[in-house]
Amino acid sequence: MMFPFIPDTSQIVYFQTYTYQTININSCYRYELEALPFLTPDQIDIILRRRPYRDWEDFLRKTGFKDYEVEYLKNFLVFGKEKFYKVFIKGGNKGYVLSSGGRNEDWVYNFYLGRDTSFFILKEGFFKVFLGNSKVVSPLGFAGHSGYYSNEGEISFVYYSQPSFGIGIGKAIAKIGKKGVIGGYLSENGGILVSKDSVIGGISFVKFGPFSFEGALSKGSFGFGVRGYSRDGGFMVKFFNGKPFWNEGSQRNYYSLWYRWHFLGINMRIYISSNGERFSLSFGKNNESVRVEYFQVPRVNLMLKNFLAGACPGCVYVGIEYRFFRFKVYSFTKSGIQFYEDAYSSRTFVSSEGYAAFLGFRYKNIGFLLSNKGNSINWEMWFFTSLR
């Protein structure tokens, strides 16, 4: 994929969540693969159609991909509960980040050192013990993360959550932390959770084929949500009324819809979300595409192989790619327009009148980014690798 330092808005919506996560290629869904950088829609079709895979050698043989085409994906994909260890390091004139995560047998760990230092250790099996910055996850996010994060109820590391302690016996779990108490039953196909924060509340979910249903209920509050998926698309709708009763979840109204299809050799993709008033419609063929989107302001993007151009009310921008280098420059006539820039650091920037320029370099697992916004010059370097 072109411009890995400057991905489009819809990619960022997915990819931010997965920056320090790993996806099981044999059980993931299409939108999880779309969240990853450098994969084309046609490559995703082949990956899904030719599963399962035993290892990378089997993956390359079945898909017909060249090793260099998917080299970077080795940092994000696993083939089940294999042993792996990941390291992400980023430093610059605005600080540093060190993140490491992995699995060894039934032990899973994550460590994050940055502005909000945190860690998470989980011992899986019939008897579980977990310690650190964790959340209990439900498929639509009434508890824990939102629907794009997880396909099933689980326990997850979150670098911005409060420290907690939990235990589990079989499918039953209990978690205690500064934000309150939550406990219940978690399985791949359903579960029920009871929480105590300011009030007592309950959250339940069930999976039925391609659909996930979730409900929430407490004193003076109730909610319901459903999510469905298919080979080429999906949707999610959440309704909530009253005051949120569990602050680790996303108890608010929300909807999203995504779909892609082929027509006369052209790939088309649409994404609609109530989150930040997002809308994206793209038409593409090979390395050429046109995208119309709305995030705070409407904008149009044109990509022709190694050239990118776009415009919105109050801005124009152009970018070029040459071998390992990417360059992009903006011109703004108004302030306050928000743009996504870098998936690896989940960075956004808000415009000021004048010019903003970004120069990026990436070779294998090493990257560098230099930015100039007004009189402010910033730089950062990052390194990301996965060991097995």
C-alpha positions, 0 to 999 in steps of 0.5 A: 500500500502506498503512503504508509505514513499517511493512511486514509481516514477509514484505515486509521479508524481500524488500525489505531486499535491494533497498533500493539495487538496481534491477529490470528490469521486463521480466525480473523475477519475481513475488517481486521485484515483491512486494519493492517497496513500494506494489504490490498483488497485482492490480497485479502481476498486470497488470504481469506479464501485459502485458509487455514495456514500452518506457518509462514512457509505454508502461507506463502505456498498457498497464497503465491505471495512473495516474501517481501510483499508480506514482510511487514505483516510478520509483526502482526499475524500469528497462526494460532497460539504460537510463541511470539514476542514483539517490541515497538520502540519510538523516540523523538523530540517529544518523548519516547514509547517502548512497548513489548507484548507476546505469548509463551505457552499459556502466558501472555504479557504486554508492557508499555513505557511512555506517558502512561506506563502500564503492564499486563500479565495473564496466565491462561488455562482452567484457572486464570490469574491476570494482573495489570492494566486490563479490561474485560471485553464484550463484542459490541463494547458495552463492557471494555472496547468497542466492536472493532476490537474483539469478536468475542468476550475476553480479557485484554491489555489496555495501556490507558486503563487503571491497574486491577487484579482478577481471577478466573475459574473456567469461564467465570471471572472476577476483576477488582480495580479502582474503577469498580468490580466486574464479574461474570461468565465469558465464552466465545459464544456468549456471556453475562457480566455484573458490574458495580461502579456508581450503581449495579449493572449487567451486560450480556452478549450472545453470538449467533452465526454471523451476528452478535447481540449485546444488552446492558441494564442498570438502574435508570439505564438500558441499552441494546446492540447488534453487529453482523458481518459477511465476506465483504461487509458488515454493520453495527448499531448500538442504542443506549438510554440513561447515564452510563453505569460502567466507565470501562465500556462505551455506553452510548448510541453508535452506528457503522456500516462498511461494505466493498464490491467489484464492478467492471474491474473496479474495487469500491468501498464504503464506510459510514460511522456516527463516530466523529461524523465519518464517511468514506467512499472509494473507487480504485483499480490497482494503484489508482483510486479516488476517495471521497470522505467526511471527517470534520470537513469533506475532502477528496483524495486522488491517488495515481501510483506514486502520486497523491493529491487532495483538497477540502474546504480550507486546504489542498495537499500533495504527496509523492513516494519514491522507494523508501521515502514519502513526502507530503505537504499541506496548504491551509487557509483556515485553522482547526481542521483535524487530520490523521497522519501516522498509524504507528503513533496514532497521531492526529494534528490540527491545522493552522493557517499556512503550510505543513510538511511531512517527510517519512522514511521506512525500510523493513521494520525501521522508520523515521518521520520529520514534520514542519508545521509553522515554526515547529519542527518535530522528528521521531524514529521507530522500530517494530519487530516480532520474534518467534 
